[in-house]
Amino acid sequence: MHVRRGDKLSVEANKYEVEDYMGAAESWFESRESNGMEVDRRVYLATDDLHVANDIKNRCLHVLLYTDY
């Protein structure tokens, strides 16, 4: 997922909370599981904000997070 928090927020992008992103990811995981698929809860995070990466790491312990931070 790509979470923007830098200079683009003021001009080109809306700010969404971590809960919004992770809620969408969780819905995707659950839709695959409901179809009988085995799902590893892995997320690659692209962001310009270290706080976002730390927030997801601290709140979403059931998700394996890949990031540059």
C-alpha positions in Angstrom: 0.0 0.0 0.0 1.1 3.6 -0.6 0.5 6.0 2.2 1.3 9.6 1.4 2.0 12.1 4.1 4.5 14.5 2.6 4.2 17.5 0.3 1.5 15.9 -1.9 -1.1 16.1 0.9 -1.6 19.8 0.7 -2.1 19.8 -3.1 -2.8 16.5 -4.7 -3.9 13.9 -2.2 -6.4 13.5 0.7 -5.2 12.3 4.1 -6.5 8.9 5.1 -5.9 7.4 8.5 -4.0 4.1 9.1 -7.3 2.5 10.0 -8.7 3.2 6.6 -5.8 1.6 4.8 -5.6 -1.4 7.1 -9.4 -1.8 7.0 -9.2 -2.1 3.2 -6.3 -4.6 3.5 -8.3 -6.6 6.1 -11.3 -6.7 3.8 -9.1 -8.0 1.0 -7.7 -10.7 3.2 -11.1 -11.7 4.4 -12.6 -11.9 0.9 -9.9 -14.3 -0.2 -10.3 -16.4 3.0 -14.1 -16.6 2.5 -13.4 -18.1 -0.9 -11.4 -20.9 0.7 -8.0 -19.4 0.0 -5.2 -19.6 2.5 -3.9 -16.1 3.0 -0.7 -14.8 4.5 -1.4 -11.4 5.9 1.6 -9.6 4.3 1.6 -5.9 3.4 4.3 -3.9 1.6 4.2 -0.3 2.7 5.6 2.5 0.6 5.5 5.8 2.5 7.4 9.0 3.1 6.6 9.0 6.8 8.3 6.9 9.4 5.4 7.5 11.8 3.0 5.6 9.5 5.3 2.6 9.4 5.6 2.6 13.2 1.9 3.0 13.7 1.1 0.0 11.5 3.8 -2.1 13.2 2.4 -1.3 16.7 -1.3 -1.7 15.9 -1.4 -4.5 13.4 0.5 -7.2 15.0 -1.2 -9.9 12.9 0.2 -8.4 9.7 3.7 -9.1 8.4 4.8 -5.6 7.3 7.5 -5.0 4.7 8.8 -1.5 4.4 12.0 0.5 3.9 11.8 1.8 7.4 
